[in-house]
Amino acid sequence: MAFIVQRSQQQYSNSIITKKIEGKISMRILQNADVEFHEAWCPDENVMHENVGFSKSVGRVLESSRVSVAWMPVGISMGALSHTLEFVKKRTAFNAPLSANQLVQEKLSRMAAMTSSIYLLAERVTKDFVAGKCGLPAIAMAKAHNSFVGRQIVSLAREILGGNGIVLDFQIASKFADMESVYTYEGTYDINALICGRALTGVSAIKSAVSVKNEYASKSRL
């Protein structure tokens, strides 16, 4: 069951209160709010009585949105790589550009390889999803993997920039923070990994170990 609650239908001006969440250090382009209801009224025609279950309602929304979220680490990583390359080409140390440093080049190579890999996974899953060949386990895998690898990419960028990596002017600190949000929203890394694991093994580890044990015990008695 769901409810469509509209401001225009309320008797009191404070029935629905929205407050912008301040102090965000990540995903600042997205505006989030706390919503409070005080004796809010919902007419019967705005009540969605049909019980369609999680998988056919919110689950379908999450399934499609996680495809786009799998792309977010790609964009953030590409931006981090671009800004890092720009930095090392301009910055000099001991009369040589940082780009001439062997360890810097090794880190850049890793960043480029990982960025390419998560791009290709996001592209493959997107094409399969559009063609109707991709289910939730593959989508969850892509979101989990890309955000996990994306964390490593922005971490390498911050390493290369040193102290400048935590200064907003150099564009890496914000990407570092943004990647942390991607890692945990639209289903945390752990939940998405377990969705994939459930498809691989046929056993849901999302349940507690005790409930799984009891489930197997009841099956063995049948």
N, CA and C atoms as a LAMMPS dump frame, in Angstrom:
ITEM: TIMESTEP
0
ITEM: NUMBER OF ATOMS
666
ITEM: BOX BOUNDS ff ff ff
-5.0000000000000000e+02 5.0000000000000000e+02
-5.0000000000000000e+02 5.0000000000000000e+02
-5.0000000000000000e+02 5.0000000000000000e+02
ITEM: ATOMS id mol type element x y z
1 1 1 N 0.839 -1.186 0
2 1 2 C 0 0 0
3 1 3 C 0.883 1.248 0
4 2 1 N 0.456 2.272 -0.743
5 2 2 C 1.205 3.52 -0.797
6 2 3 C 0.231 4.699 -0.755
7 3 1 N 0.754 5.862 -0.384
8 3 2 C -0.074 7.06 -0.233
9 3 3 C 0.539 8.213 -1.025
10 4 1 N -0.299 8.942 -1.75
11 4 2 C 0.142 10.156 -2.442
12 4 3 C -0.385 11.342 -1.628
13 5 1 N 0.52 12.01 -0.929
14 5 2 C 0.141 13.114 -0.053
15 5 3 C 0.537 14.429 -0.725
16 6 1 N -0.458 15.298 -0.967
17 6 2 C -0.223 16.536 -1.702
18 6 3 C -0.401 17.763 -0.809
19 7 1 N 0.494 18.716 -0.966
20 7 2 C 0.396 19.956 -0.183
21 7 3 C -0.915 20.693 -0.469
22 8 1 N -1.327 20.696 -1.738
23 8 2 C -2.508 21.469 -2.138
24 8 3 C -3.79 20.971 -1.48
25 9 1 N -3.753 19.757 -0.936
26 9 2 C -4.958 19.177 -0.347
27 9 3 C -4.978 19.284 1.175
28 10 1 N -3.975 19.957 1.748
29 10 2 C -3.876 20.028 3.201
30 10 3 C -4.646 21.217 3.769
31 11 1 N -5.226 21.001 4.935
32 11 2 C -5.976 22.065 5.596
33 11 3 C -5.044 23.037 6.308
34 12 1 N -3.925 22.513 6.829
35 12 2 C -2.992 23.35 7.57
36 12 3 C -1.672 23.484 6.805
37 13 1 N -1.065 24.667 6.906
38 13 2 C 0.163 24.945 6.152
39 13 3 C 1.353 24.131 6.65
40 14 1 N 1.3 23.697 7.909
41 14 2 C 2.426 22.937 8.469
42 14 3 C 2.182 21.426 8.478
43 15 1 N 1.2 20.97 7.704
44 15 2 C 0.922 19.528 7.659
45 15 3 C 2.084 18.762 7.02
46 16 1 N 2.713 19.401 6.037
47 16 2 C 3.877 18.796 5.377
48 16 3 C 5.028 19.797 5.443
49 17 1 N 6.083 19.411 6.115
50 17 2 C 7.247 20.295 6.259
51 17 3 C 8.472 19.616 5.663
52 18 1 N 9.15 20.326 4.782
53 18 2 C 10.398 19.819 4.209
54 18 3 C 11.545 20.731 4.625
55 19 1 N 12.63 20.118 5.073
56 19 2 C 13.801 20.881 5.513
57 19 3 C 15.026 20.38 4.758
58 20 1 N 15.698 21.285 4.078
59 20 2 C 16.891 20.92 3.334
60 20 3 C 17.97 20.412 4.299
61 21 1 N 18.606 19.304 3.938
62 21 2 C 19.692 18.762 4.745
63 21 3 C 20.956 19.563 4.453
64 22 1 N 21.451 20.238 5.46
65 22 2 C 22.626 21.095 5.305
66 22 3 C 23.894 20.345 5.719
67 23 1 N 25.032 20.903 5.338
68 23 2 C 26.315 20.392 5.805
69 23 3 C 26.834 19.188 5.052
70 24 1 N 26.266 18.895 3.875
71 24 2 C 26.764 17.758 3.101
72 24 3 C 28.156 18.059 2.542
73 25 1 N 29.03 17.06 2.563
74 25 2 C 30.34 17.225 1.945
75 25 3 C 30.455 16.383 0.683
76 26 1 N 29.396 15.68 0.352
77 26 2 C 29.424 14.766 -0.796
78 26 3 C 28.131 14.909 -1.591
79 27 1 N 28.215 14.708 -2.901
80 27 2 C 27.049 14.81 -3.779
81 27 3 C 26.266 16.1 -3.522
82 28 1 N 26.991 17.194 -3.452
83 28 2 C 26.353 18.463 -3.085
84 28 3 C 25.441 18.996 -4.176
85 29 1 N 25.592 18.489 -5.402
86 29 2 C 24.717 18.925 -6.485
87 29 3 C 23.294 18.403 -6.286
88 30 1 N 23.143 17.314 -5.524
89 30 2 C 21.825 16.746 -5.231
90 30 3 C 21.27 17.373 -3.96
91 31 1 N 20.043 17.848 -4.039
92 31 2 C 19.406 18.464 -2.889
93 31 3 C 18.555 17.418 -2.16
94 32 1 N 18.847 17.184 -0.901
95 32 2 C 18.105 16.218 -0.09
96 32 3 C 17.368 16.941 1.032
97 33 1 N 16.287 16.353 1.482
98 33 2 C 15.483 17.006 2.52
99 33 3 C 14.899 15.996 3.489
100 34 1 N 14.684 16.45 4.722
101 34 2 C 13.897 15.696 5.695
102 34 3 C 12.438 16.09 5.499
103 35 1 N 11.535 15.128 5.559
104 35 2 C 10.104 15.4 5.371
105 35 3 C 9.357 15.037 6.643
106 36 1 N 8.576 15.969 7.142
107 36 2 C 7.785 15.744 8.355
108 36 3 C 6.293 15.874 8.019
109 37 1 N 5.494 14.956 8.572
110 37 2 C 4.047 14.998 8.385
111 37 3 C 3.374 15.252 9.735
112 38 1 N 2.507 16.25 9.777
113 38 2 C 1.783 16.584 11.009
114 38 3 C 0.285 16.622 10.695
115 39 1 N -0.409 15.536 11.062
116 39 2 C -1.84 15.402 10.777
117 39 3 C -2.133 15.642 9.293
118 40 1 N -1.257 15.127 8.45
119 40 2 C -1.447 15.279 7.003
120 40 3 C -2.632 14.432 6.552
121 41 1 N -3.368 14.929 5.574
122 41 2 C -4.569 14.258 5.096
123 41 3 C -4.338 13.694 3.702
124 42 1 N -4.837 12.484 3.484
125 42 2 C -4.714 11.814 2.189
126 42 3 C -6.087 11.29 1.788
127 43 1 N -6.683 11.828 0.713
128 43 2 C -8.008 11.353 0.293
129 43 3 C -7.933 9.906 -0.201
130 44 1 N -9.073 9.239 -0.168
131 44 2 C -9.105 7.815 -0.516
132 44 3 C -8.623 7.56 -1.939
133 45 1 N -8.89 8.502 -2.861
134 45 2 C -8.456 8.286 -4.248
135 45 3 C -6.934 8.361 -4.403
136 46 1 N -6.242 8.866 -3.372
137 46 2 C -4.779 8.934 -3.401
138 46 3 C -4.121 7.763 -2.676
139 47 1 N -4.934 6.802 -2.257
140 47 2 C -4.397 5.614 -1.593
141 47 3 C -4.293 4.492 -2.62
142 48 1 N -3.088 3.98 -2.759
143 48 2 C -2.853 2.88 -3.71
144 48 3 C -2.993 1.578 -2.936
145 49 1 N -4.176 0.976 -3.028
146 49 2 C -4.516 -0.175 -2.187
147 49 3 C -3.861 -1.475 -2.638
148 50 1 N -3.579 -1.586 -3.907
149 50 2 C -3.084 -2.862 -4.422
150 50 3 C -1.727 -3.219 -3.81
151 51 1 N -1.625 -4.437 -3.319
152 51 2 C -0.373 -4.915 -2.732
153 51 3 C 0.4 -5.693 -3.792
154 52 1 N 1.39 -5.023 -4.399
155 52 2 C 2.14 -5.658 -5.483
156 52 3 C 3.463 -6.234 -4.997
157 53 1 N 3.827 -5.959 -3.757
158 53 2 C 5.067 -6.501 -3.219
159 53 3 C 6.282 -5.66 -3.587
160 54 1 N 7.368 -5.901 -2.881
161 54 2 C 8.59 -5.105 -3.061
162 54 3 C 9.203 -5.296 -4.444
163 55 1 N 9.274 -6.551 -4.908
164 55 2 C 9.975 -6.843 -6.163
165 55 3 C 9.31 -6.202 -7.374
166 56 1 N 7.986 -5.986 -7.314
167 56 2 C 7.275 -5.423 -8.453
168 56 3 C 7.049 -3.921 -8.324
169 57 1 N 7.498 -3.342 -7.234
170 57 2 C 7.311 -1.901 -7.043
171 57 3 C 8.661 -1.213 -6.866
172 58 1 N 9.082 -1.077 -5.609
173 58 2 C 10.355 -0.426 -5.325
174 58 3 C 11.513 -1.194 -5.947
175 59 1 N 11.409 -2.518 -5.938
176 59 2 C 12.466 -3.345 -6.51
177 59 3 C 12.718 -3.035 -7.975
178 60 1 N 11.648 -2.779 -8.744
179 60 2 C 11.801 -2.448 -10.156
180 60 3 C 12.486 -1.102 -10.327
181 61 1 N 12.156 -0.16 -9.45
182 61 2 C 12.792 1.165 -9.507
183 61 3 C 14.282 1.042 -9.213
184 62 1 N 14.613 0.28 -8.161
185 62 2 C 16.021 0.093 -7.799
186 62 3 C 16.787 -0.616 -8.91
187 63 1 N 16.121 -1.55 -9.564
188 63 2 C 16.781 -2.317 -10.625
189 63 3 C 17.249 -1.395 -11.743
190 64 1 N 16.375 -0.483 -12.182
191 64 2 C 16.746 0.427 -13.272
192 64 3 C 17.685 1.525 -12.797
193 65 1 N 17.475 2.024 -11.577
194 65 2 C 18.327 3.119 -11.1
195 65 3 C 19.743 2.646 -10.803
196 66 1 N 19.905 1.391 -10.395
197 66 2 C 21.245 0.879 -10.119
198 66 3 C 22.086 0.776 -11.388
199 67 1 N 21.427 0.644 -12.531
200 67 2 C 22.172 0.65 -13.789
201 67 3 C 22.854 2.001 -13.963
202 68 1 N 22.109 3.076 -13.732
203 68 2 C 22.699 4.409 -13.863
204 68 3 C 23.716 4.67 -12.769
205 69 1 N 23.464 4.141 -11.567
206 69 2 C 24.415 4.334 -10.468
207 69 3 C 25.73 3.604 -10.757
208 70 1 N 25.677 2.506 -11.512
209 70 2 C 26.898 1.793 -11.89
210 70 3 C 27.794 2.648 -12.774
211 71 1 N 27.191 3.655 -13.425
212 71 2 C 27.97 4.57 -14.267
213 71 3 C 28.619 5.689 -13.457
214 72 1 N 28.087 5.988 -12.305
215 72 2 C 28.6 7.122 -11.54
216 72 3 C 30.067 6.965 -11.147
217 73 1 N 30.509 5.784 -10.677
218 73 2 C 31.941 5.627 -10.397
219 73 3 C 32.806 5.825 -11.643
220 74 1 N 32.23 5.5 -12.806
221 74 2 C 32.968 5.678 -14.056
222 74 3 C 33.244 7.161 -14.296
223 75 1 N 32.204 7.972 -14.188
224 75 2 C 32.363 9.406 -14.4
225 75 3 C 33.289 10.057 -13.39
226 76 1 N 33.119 9.681 -12.12
227 76 2 C 33.966 10.238 -11.069
228 76 3 C 35.418 9.847 -11.288
229 77 1 N 35.636 8.584 -11.663
230 77 2 C 36.998 8.081 -11.884
231 77 3 C 37.657 8.747 -13.082
232 78 1 N 36.888 8.935 -14.149
233 78 2 C 37.435 9.604 -15.328
234 78 3 C 37.832 11.035 -14.997
235 79 1 N 37.011 11.695 -14.19
236 79 2 C 37.344 13.051 -13.772
237 79 3 C 38.589 13.082 -12.904
238 80 1 N 38.688 12.115 -11.988
239 80 2 C 39.857 12.046 -11.098
240 80 3 C 41.131 11.8 -11.903
241 81 1 N 41.057 10.909 -12.882
242 81 2 C 42.221 10.61 -13.715
243 81 3 C 42.632 11.832 -14.527
244 82 1 N 41.648 12.519 -15.08
245 82 2 C 41.933 13.703 -15.886
246 82 3 C 42.614 14.798 -15.062
247 83 1 N 42.079 15.085 -13.882
248 83 2 C 42.662 16.13 -13.027
249 83 3 C 44.045 15.72 -12.513
250 84 1 N 44.214 14.425 -12.245
251 84 2 C 45.514 13.944 -11.758
252 84 3 C 46.584 14.077 -12.841
253 85 1 N 46.228 13.724 -14.063
254 85 2 C 47.159 13.865 -15.178
255 85 3 C 47.556 15.322 -15.384
256 86 1 N 46.573 16.183 -15.297
257 86 2 C 46.859 17.612 -15.453
258 86 3 C 47.816 18.097 -14.37
259 87 1 N 47.611 17.62 -13.154
260 87 2 C 48.441 18.024 -12.017
261 87 3 C 49.89 17.564 -12.182
262 88 1 N 50.091 16.284 -12.504
263 88 2 C 51.453 15.744 -12.556
264 88 3 C 52.25 16.293 -13.738
265 89 1 N 51.551 16.734 -14.772
266 89 2 C 52.259 17.307 -15.92
267 89 3 C 52.748 18.727 -15.633
268 90 1 N 52.01 19.429 -14.761
269 90 2 C 52.364 20.811 -14.458
270 90 3 C 53.264 20.94 -13.229
271 91 1 N 53.083 20.032 -12.279
272 91 2 C 53.806 20.116 -11.004
273 91 3 C 55.232 19.587 -11.162
274 92 1 N 56.184 20.313 -10.624
275 92 2 C 57.582 19.864 -10.696
276 92 3 C 58.131 19.626 -9.292
277 93 1 N 59.071 18.712 -9.201
278 93 2 C 59.776 18.416 -7.952
279 93 3 C 61.205 18.025 -8.307
280 94 1 N 62.175 18.667 -7.672
281 94 2 C 63.588 18.407 -7.956
282 94 3 C 63.894 18.616 -9.451
283 95 1 N 63.342 19.727 -9.974
284 95 2 C 63.602 20.155 -11.358
285 95 3 C 63.091 19.181 -12.422
286 96 1 N 62.077 18.403 -12.075
287 96 2 C 61.476 17.483 -13.048
288 96 3 C 59.977 17.386 -12.781
289 97 1 N 59.185 17.204 -13.834
290 97 2 C 57.735 17.071 -13.611
291 97 3 C 57.426 15.783 -12.853
292 98 1 N 56.363 15.814 -12.058
293 98 2 C 55.975 14.606 -11.318
294 98 3 C 55.652 13.457 -12.273
295 99 1 N 55.249 13.786 -13.477
296 99 2 C 54.904 12.75 -14.452
297 99 3 C 56.097 11.891 -14.845
298 100 1 N 57.311 12.353 -14.541
299 100 2 C 58.512 11.584 -14.867
300 100 3 C 58.868 10.579 -13.782
301 101 1 N 58.102 10.583 -12.697
302 101 2 C 58.367 9.685 -11.581
303 101 3 C 57.798 8.298 -11.874
304 102 1 N 58.61 7.261 -11.674
305 102 2 C 58.181 5.898 -11.982
306 102 3 C 56.95 5.475 -11.178
307 103 1 N 56.944 5.768 -9.879
308 103 2 C 55.823 5.356 -9.037
309 103 3 C 54.543 6.092 -9.415
310 104 1 N 54.684 7.342 -9.822
311 104 2 C 53.523 8.098 -10.271
312 104 3 C 52.948 7.469 -11.539
313 105 1 N 53.806 7.124 -12.477
314 105 2 C 53.327 6.499 -13.703
315 105 3 C 52.665 5.14 -13.435
316 106 1 N 53.208 4.399 -12.484
317 106 2 C 52.598 3.109 -12.143
318 106 3 C 51.188 3.311 -11.602
319 107 1 N 51.026 4.292 -10.731
320 107 2 C 49.696 4.574 -10.168
321 107 3 C 48.735 5.06 -11.248
322 108 1 N 49.241 5.892 -12.155
323 108 2 C 48.402 6.379 -13.249
324 108 3 C 47.961 5.228 -14.154
325 109 1 N 48.861 4.298 -14.394
326 109 2 C 48.522 3.131 -15.22
327 109 3 C 47.433 2.304 -14.565
328 110 1 N 47.537 2.125 -13.252
329 110 2 C 46.504 1.379 -12.519
330 110 3 C 45.172 2.107 -12.591
331 111 1 N 45.197 3.425 -12.408
332 111 2 C 43.97 4.215 -12.477
333 111 3 C 43.31 4.079 -13.845
334 112 1 N 44.125 4.152 -14.905
335 112 2 C 43.59 4.057 -16.262
336 112 3 C 42.998 2.675 -16.532
337 113 1 N 43.695 1.636 -16.101
338 113 2 C 43.218 0.27 -16.327
339 113 3 C 41.918 0.011 -15.566
340 114 1 N 41.853 0.436 -14.308
341 114 2 C 40.647 0.209 -13.513
342 114 3 C 39.474 1.03 -14.041
343 115 1 N 39.745 2.255 -14.484
344 115 2 C 38.677 3.087 -15.047
345 115 3 C 38.129 2.45 -16.319
346 116 1 N 39.015 1.924 -17.157
347 116 2 C 38.57 1.251 -18.382
348 116 3 C 37.732 0.021 -18.064
349 117 1 N 38.13 -0.722 -17.029
350 117 2 C 37.413 -1.96 -16.692
351 117 3 C 36.009 -1.689 -16.182
352 118 1 N 35.852 -0.661 -15.342
353 118 2 C 34.506 -0.383 -14.823
354 118 3 C 33.626 0.247 -15.909
355 119 1 N 34.258 0.969 -16.836
356 119 2 C 33.502 1.5 -17.981
357 119 3 C 32.923 0.352 -18.808
358 120 1 N 33.756 -0.622 -19.107
359 120 2 C 33.324 -1.738 -19.946
360 120 3 C 32.232 -2.563 -19.269
361 121 1 N 32.33 -2.745 -17.951
362 121 2 C 31.295 -3.496 -17.234
363 121 3 C 29.978 -2.732 -17.251
364 122 1 N 30.034 -1.426 -16.997
365 122 2 C 28.808 -0.613 -17.016
366 122 3 C 28.173 -0.627 -18.405
367 123 1 N 28.994 -0.555 -19.436
368 123 2 C 28.488 -0.569 -20.808
369 123 3 C 27.811 -1.903 -21.13
370 124 1 N 28.443 -3.011 -20.733
371 124 2 C 27.896 -4.333 -21.021
372 124 3 C 26.547 -4.542 -20.32
373 125 1 N 26.497 -4.173 -19.047
374 125 2 C 25.259 -4.349 -18.28
375 125 3 C 24.157 -3.46 -18.838
376 126 1 N 24.504 -2.238 -19.234
377 126 2 C 23.507 -1.321 -19.795
378 126 3 C 22.916 -1.877 -21.091
379 127 1 N 23.771 -2.363 -21.979
380 127 2 C 23.289 -2.934 -23.244
381 127 3 C 22.395 -4.143 -22.991
382 128 1 N 22.795 -4.993 -22.043
383 128 2 C 21.982 -6.18 -21.723
384 128 3 C 20.653 -5.771 -21.1
385 129 1 N 20.669 -4.726 -20.258
386 129 2 C 19.445 -4.26 -19.604
387 129 3 C 18.463 -3.708 -20.63
388 130 1 N 18.96 -2.908 -21.569
389 130 2 C 18.104 -2.344 -22.616
390 130 3 C 17.516 -3.448 -23.481
391 131 1 N 18.303 -4.506 -23.706
392 131 2 C 17.842 -5.628 -24.525
393 131 3 C 16.968 -6.605 -23.744
394 132 1 N 16.765 -6.344 -22.451
395 132 2 C 15.945 -7.226 -21.631
396 132 3 C 16.62 -8.52 -21.257
397 133 1 N 17.949 -8.539 -21.288
398 133 2 C 18.703 -9.756 -20.988
399 133 3 C 19.415 -9.7 -19.64
400 134 1 N 19.137 -8.685 -18.864
401 134 2 C 19.914 -8.468 -17.636
402 134 3 C 18.984 -8.375 -16.428
403 135 1 N 19.261 -9.179 -15.404
404 135 2 C 18.452 -9.166 -14.199
405 135 3 C 19.145 -8.46 -13.056
406 136 1 N 18.496 -8.469 -11.904
407 136 2 C 19.01 -7.765 -10.732
408 136 3 C 20.396 -8.235 -10.299
409 137 1 N 20.706 -9.541 -10.297
410 137 2 C 22.037 -9.961 -9.84
411 137 3 C 23.189 -9.315 -10.615
412 138 1 N 23.067 -9.25 -11.943
413 138 2 C 24.121 -8.642 -12.753
414 138 3 C 24.214 -7.146 -12.511
415 139 1 N 23.055 -6.512 -12.351
416 139 2 C 23.037 -5.066 -12.082
417 139 3 C 23.665 -4.779 -10.722
418 140 1 N 23.311 -5.583 -9.722
419 140 2 C 23.874 -5.415 -8.381
420 140 3 C 25.382 -5.638 -8.402
421 141 1 N 25.825 -6.637 -9.172
422 141 2 C 27.256 -6.902 -9.293
423 141 3 C 27.982 -5.695 -9.869
424 142 1 N 27.411 -5.095 -10.912
425 142 2 C 28.041 -3.941 -11.556
426 142 3 C 28.124 -2.754 -10.611
427 143 1 N 27.043 -2.507 -9.872
428 143 2 C 27.049 -1.384 -8.935
429 143 3 C 28.066 -1.622 -7.838
430 144 1 N 28.088 -2.822 -7.284
431 144 2 C 29.011 -3.139 -6.188
432 144 3 C 30.458 -3.066 -6.666
433 145 1 N 30.74 -3.727 -7.774
434 145 2 C 32.123 -3.786 -8.275
435 145 3 C 32.632 -2.402 -8.67
436 146 1 N 31.831 -1.652 -9.408
437 146 2 C 32.293 -0.352 -9.886
438 146 3 C 32.53 0.639 -8.757
439 147 1 N 31.687 0.602 -7.735
440 147 2 C 31.901 1.512 -6.604
441 147 3 C 33.1 1.063 -5.771
442 148 1 N 33.315 -0.248 -5.684
443 148 2 C 34.463 -0.783 -4.944
444 148 3 C 35.773 -0.389 -5.633
445 149 1 N 35.832 -0.584 -6.945
446 149 2 C 37.039 -0.233 -7.7
447 149 3 C 37.2 1.29 -7.779
448 150 1 N 36.076 1.981 -7.89
449 150 2 C 36.128 3.445 -7.944
450 150 3 C 36.776 4.048 -6.704
451 151 1 N 36.519 3.444 -5.563
452 151 2 C 37.161 3.889 -4.321
453 151 3 C 38.68 3.804 -4.429
454 152 1 N 39.165 2.725 -5.028
455 152 2 C 40.609 2.545 -5.188
456 152 3 C 41.187 3.591 -6.138
457 153 1 N 40.428 3.925 -7.17
458 153 2 C 40.909 4.893 -8.161
459 153 3 C 41.072 6.281 -7.547
460 154 1 N 40.05 6.759 -6.841
461 154 2 C 40.157 8.102 -6.249
462 154 3 C 41.177 8.121 -5.112
463 155 1 N 41.372 6.972 -4.466
464 155 2 C 42.394 6.884 -3.426
465 155 3 C 43.785 7.061 -4.029
466 156 1 N 44.021 6.462 -5.189
467 156 2 C 45.3 6.625 -5.877
468 156 3 C 45.496 8.074 -6.32
469 157 1 N 44.409 8.697 -6.777
470 157 2 C 44.504 10.108 -7.181
471 157 3 C 44.912 10.976 -6.002
472 158 1 N 44.3 10.723 -4.842
473 158 2 C 44.65 11.508 -3.663
474 158 3 C 46.094 11.261 -3.246
475 159 1 N 46.538 10.012 -3.37
476 159 2 C 47.93 9.68 -3.056
477 159 3 C 48.895 10.495 -3.909
478 160 1 N 48.635 10.528 -5.207
479 160 2 C 49.53 11.212 -6.134
480 160 3 C 49.587 12.712 -5.837
481 161 1 N 48.453 13.295 -5.494
482 161 2 C 48.433 14.731 -5.233
483 161 3 C 48.955 15.086 -3.847
484 162 1 N 49.142 14.081 -3.002
485 162 2 C 49.649 14.357 -1.661
486 162 3 C 48.693 15.241 -0.871
487 163 1 N 49.246 16.248 -0.216
488 163 2 C 48.416 17.155 0.582
489 163 3 C 47.412 17.92 -0.251
490 164 1 N 47.749 18.178 -1.519
491 164 2 C 46.815 18.89 -2.396
492 164 3 C 45.57 18.051 -2.681
493 165 1 N 45.67 16.761 -2.421
494 165 2 C 44.539 15.881 -2.668
495 165 3 C 43.368 16.095 -1.726
496 166 1 N 43.585 16.822 -0.635
497 166 2 C 42.475 17.111 0.286
498 166 3 C 42.065 18.578 0.227
499 167 1 N 42.579 19.296 -0.772
500 167 2 C 42.219 20.7 -0.969
501 167 3 C 41.216 20.787 -2.117
502 168 1 N 40.086 21.447 -1.901
503 168 2 C 39.018 21.486 -2.894
504 168 3 C 39.473 22.067 -4.232
505 169 1 N 40.416 23.001 -4.203
506 169 2 C 40.861 23.657 -5.442
507 169 3 C 41.416 22.684 -6.471
508 170 1 N 41.892 21.533 -6.036
509 170 2 C 42.522 20.584 -6.95
510 170 3 C 41.572 19.486 -7.428
511 171 1 N 40.299 19.588 -7.069
512 171 2 C 39.221 18.763 -7.643
513 171 3 C 39.2 17.294 -7.226
514 172 1 N 40.161 16.844 -6.443
515 172 2 C 40.195 15.424 -6.074
516 172 3 C 39.427 15.162 -4.778
517 173 1 N 39.52 16.048 -3.827
518 173 2 C 38.846 15.856 -2.535
519 173 3 C 37.338 15.674 -2.714
520 174 1 N 36.734 16.472 -3.586
521 174 2 C 35.286 16.365 -3.804
522 174 3 C 34.925 15.031 -4.453
523 175 1 N 35.775 14.563 -5.358
524 175 2 C 35.517 13.277 -6.009
525 175 3 C 35.718 12.125 -5.026
526 176 1 N 36.664 12.274 -4.143
527 176 2 C 36.901 11.288 -3.091
528 176 3 C 35.648 11.148 -2.232
529 177 1 N 35.062 12.301 -1.862
530 177 2 C 33.85 12.291 -1.035
531 177 3 C 32.649 11.76 -1.809
532 178 1 N 32.537 12.153 -3.078
533 178 2 C 31.417 11.683 -3.897
534 178 3 C 31.431 10.166 -4.046
535 179 1 N 32.616 9.605 -4.215
536 179 2 C 32.719 8.157 -4.387
537 179 3 C 32.273 7.411 -3.131
538 180 1 N 32.497 8.007 -1.972
539 180 2 C 32.047 7.387 -0.728
540 180 3 C 30.526 7.272 -0.704
541 181 1 N 29.85 8.285 -1.226
542 181 2 C 28.382 8.232 -1.276
543 181 3 C 27.913 7.145 -2.233
544 182 1 N 28.538 7.078 -3.406
545 182 2 C 28.149 6.068 -4.4
546 182 3 C 28.342 4.662 -3.836
547 183 1 N 29.365 4.48 -3.042
548 183 2 C 29.67 3.173 -2.458
549 183 3 C 28.547 2.69 -1.545
550 184 1 N 27.841 3.628 -0.91
551 184 2 C 26.853 3.218 0.092
552 184 3 C 25.4 3.425 -0.312
553 185 1 N 25.108 4.204 -1.346
554 185 2 C 23.684 4.411 -1.635
555 185 3 C 23.201 3.56 -2.803
556 186 1 N 21.858 3.538 -2.992
557 186 2 C 21.211 2.613 -3.924
558 186 3 C 21.584 1.167 -3.598
559 187 1 N 21.588 0.863 -2.307
560 187 2 C 22.038 -0.447 -1.836
561 187 3 C 23.52 -0.368 -1.566
562 188 1 N 23.928 -0.652 -0.353
563 188 2 C 25.344 -0.595 -0.018
564 188 3 C 26.131 -1.62 -0.832
565 189 1 N 27.447 -1.489 -0.826
566 189 2 C 28.295 -2.469 -1.509
567 189 3 C 27.973 -3.874 -1.005
568 190 1 N 27.848 -4.015 0.311
569 190 2 C 27.636 -5.341 0.904
570 190 3 C 26.329 -5.977 0.443
571 191 1 N 25.251 -5.206 0.441
572 191 2 C 23.959 -5.752 0.032
573 191 3 C 23.978 -6.163 -1.438
574 192 1 N 24.556 -5.31 -2.294
575 192 2 C 24.62 -5.656 -3.72
576 192 3 C 25.491 -6.883 -3.953
577 193 1 N 26.581 -6.999 -3.191
578 193 2 C 27.44 -8.177 -3.304
579 193 3 C 26.683 -9.437 -2.89
580 194 1 N 25.857 -9.325 -1.858
581 194 2 C 25.091 -10.481 -1.391
582 194 3 C 23.975 -10.863 -2.365
583 195 1 N 23.423 -9.89 -3.063
584 195 2 C 22.425 -10.189 -4.097
585 195 3 C 23.063 -11.009 -5.206
586 196 1 N 24.277 -10.618 -5.582
587 196 2 C 25.023 -11.368 -6.595
588 196 3 C 25.386 -12.756 -6.061
589 197 1 N 25.83 -12.817 -4.817
590 197 2 C 26.191 -14.095 -4.204
591 197 3 C 25.022 -15.046 -4.103
592 198 1 N 23.837 -14.508 -3.836
593 198 2 C 22.628 -15.34 -3.76
594 198 3 C 22.336 -15.986 -5.107
595 199 1 N 22.536 -15.217 -6.194
596 199 2 C 22.295 -15.76 -7.527
597 199 3 C 23.328 -16.832 -7.88
598 200 1 N 24.558 -16.646 -7.411
599 200 2 C 25.621 -17.608 -7.726
600 200 3 C 25.456 -18.925 -6.973
601 201 1 N 25.024 -18.834 -5.711
602 201 2 C 24.986 -20.024 -4.857
603 201 3 C 23.6 -20.62 -4.678
604 202 1 N 22.567 -19.804 -4.911
605 202 2 C 21.213 -20.267 -4.649
606 202 3 C 20.838 -20.173 -3.187
607 203 1 N 21.713 -19.59 -2.368
608 203 2 C 21.471 -19.442 -0.929
609 203 3 C 21.52 -17.964 -0.577
610 204 1 N 20.518 -17.488 0.15
611 204 2 C 20.495 -16.089 0.558
612 204 3 C 21.236 -15.908 1.867
613 205 1 N 22.345 -15.17 1.822
614 205 2 C 23.09 -14.848 3.037
615 205 3 C 22.658 -13.507 3.601
616 206 1 N 21.663 -12.88 2.953
617 206 2 C 21.13 -11.623 3.475
618 206 3 C 20.401 -11.891 4.784
619 207 1 N 19.815 -13.1 4.88
620 207 2 C 19.195 -13.504 6.135
621 207 3 C 20.282 -13.765 7.174
622 208 1 N 19.888 -13.79 8.429
623 208 2 C 20.853 -14.094 9.477
624 208 3 C 21.293 -15.55 9.374
625 209 1 N 22.469 -15.837 9.884
626 209 2 C 22.991 -17.204 9.849
627 209 3 C 22.053 -18.171 10.563
628 210 1 N 21.415 -17.704 11.643
629 210 2 C 20.496 -18.557 12.407
630 210 3 C 19.277 -18.928 11.569
631 211 1 N 18.719 -17.936 10.839
632 211 2 C 17.53 -18.21 10.039
633 211 3 C 17.854 -19.156 8.888
634 212 1 N 19.046 -19.009 8.283
635 212 2 C 19.458 -19.914 7.212
636 212 3 C 19.616 -21.335 7.756
637 213 1 N 20.232 -21.445 8.953
638 213 2 C 20.425 -22.753 9.582
639 213 3 C 19.078 -23.418 9.877
640 214 1 N 18.141 -22.631 10.396
641 214 2 C 16.818 -23.171 10.704
642 214 3 C 16.077 -23.585 9.436
643 215 1 N 16.265 -22.81 8.372
644 215 2 C 15.608 -23.117 7.091
645 215 3 C 16.098 -24.445 6.55
646 216 1 N 17.431 -24.66 6.622
647 216 2 C 17.989 -25.928 6.151
648 216 3 C 17.577 -27.095 7.038
649 217 1 N 17.459 -26.82 8.336
650 217 2 C 17.04 -27.865 9.262
651 217 3 C 15.613 -28.304 8.978
652 218 1 N 14.72 -27.332 8.673
653 218 2 C 13.329 -27.673 8.398
654 218 3 C 13.204 -28.448 7.102
655 219 1 N 14.047 -28.106 6.101
656 219 2 C 14.017 -28.824 4.818
657 219 3 C 14.487 -30.264 4.996
658 220 1 N 15.481 -30.461 5.859
659 220 2 C 16.024 -31.813 6.057
660 220 3 C 15.022 -32.728 6.75
661 221 1 N 14.092 -32.137 7.51
662 221 2 C 13.091 -32.943 8.213
663 221 3 C 11.956 -33.374 7.303
664 222 1 N 11.85 -32.699 6.139
665 222 2 C 10.731 -33.019 5.218
666 222 3 C 11 -34.335 4.481
